[in-house]
Amino acid sequence: MHGSYGSPEENWFRWLEKELHAQGHQVILEQFPVDDYAQVKSIGLKKINTYLSKQSLSIWENYFVLHILPKIKNETINFVGHSIAPIFMLHMLQKYDFKIGLAIWVAPFFNIPDESRIWQFYPVNKTFYGYDFDFDKIKKQLGESIVVCGDDDPYVPATEFPLFAEKLGAKIIVIPKGGHCGGVFKEFSLLKDLINNSK
């Protein structure tokens, strides 16, 4: 699952899909409603509060319920989510009953401070943010849980990764110079290996 301003066509997503298909896996890789980064940037910081984002927790939930939940509600799936996708999936796990055997949370966070340096992300991410989850319920729906993150992520505070791992009882893998674990990789063999080696 992609992140904010994201698409299945970016980063390592199609590569991983192709690799998993070659191994006989079924893959769900959907385009969630997102905003145009250039358009949001052109609005500017002073006027952004009047902008109505196409990406919000409720909009993504509606998409999830219509397009994904019917395909997975009777299955145990593996989940690989990047950036905003991990916290979105926590919201879905808390609200709906489905099972994830292996969850790989790539560059996850509960919150990113509203900094002027990266202000374009706050208006599209703000409805997803939070720390108050029913982690006991969520962990009952999870099997193995792994956080994958870069040691130099330009967006996410370094404190978010170990906290995310702690709350979910996940192990953590830190990628040297991995950044936000997005466009820096066109192929991400670690993820395929983690899936192949999962219990």
ABEGO torsion letter per residue (X at the ends): XBBBGBBAABEAAAAAAAAAAAAGBBBBBBBBBBBBAAAAAAAEAAAAAABBBABBAAAAAAAAAAAAAAAAAABBBBBBBBEAAAAAAAAAAAABBBBBABBBBBGBBABBBBBAAAAAAAAAAAAABEABBBAAAAAAABBBBBBBBBAABAABBAAAAAAAAAAAGBBBBBBBGAEAGBAABABBAAAAAAAAABX
